[in-house]
Amino acid sequence: MHEIIKALTSRDVQVAIVLILPLVLRQLRLWHISYLLVSKKPDNQDID
């Protein structure tokens, strides 16, 4: 367990997280927007 914590706190992992996180968040936002657009279609009105 201690080795996992040590690995997560290494600089390489921190740099990777900082680089990847914005991309992941942007992708999630795009999915969310497209989901909202799909759910606003008239033929999906009966779905609550």
C-alpha positions in Angstrom: 0.0 0.0 0.0 2.8 2.4 0.9 4.4 1.8 -2.5 1.2 2.7 -4.3 1.0 6.0 -2.4 4.7 6.6 -3.1 4.0 6.0 -6.8 1.0 8.3 -6.9 3.0 11.1 -5.3 5.9 10.9 -7.8 6.5 13.9 -10.0 5.9 11.9 -13.2 2.4 10.9 -12.2 1.6 14.4 -11.0 2.7 15.8 -14.4 0.7 13.2 -16.2 -2.4 14.0 -14.2 -2.1 17.7 -14.8 -1.7 17.1 -18.5 -4.5 14.5 -18.9 -7.1 16.0 -16.5 -8.1 19.0 -18.7 -8.6 16.7 -21.6 -10.8 14.3 -19.6 -12.8 17.2 -18.3 -13.3 18.6 -21.7 -14.4 15.2 -23.1 -16.8 14.8 -20.3 -18.3 18.2 -21.0 -18.7 17.4 -24.7 -20.5 14.2 -23.7 -22.7 16.1 -21.3 -23.6 18.7 -24.0 -24.4 16.1 -26.6 -26.5 14.1 -24.1 -28.5 17.3 -23.3 -29.0 17.9 -27.0 -30.2 14.4 -27.6 -32.5 14.4 -24.7 -34.1 17.7 -25.9 -35.2 16.1 -29.2 -39.1 16.0 -29.6 -39.3 12.2 -30.0 -37.7 11.8 -26.5 -40.3 14.0 -24.7 -42.2 11.0 -23.3 -39.0 9.8 -21.5 -39.0 11.2 -18.0 
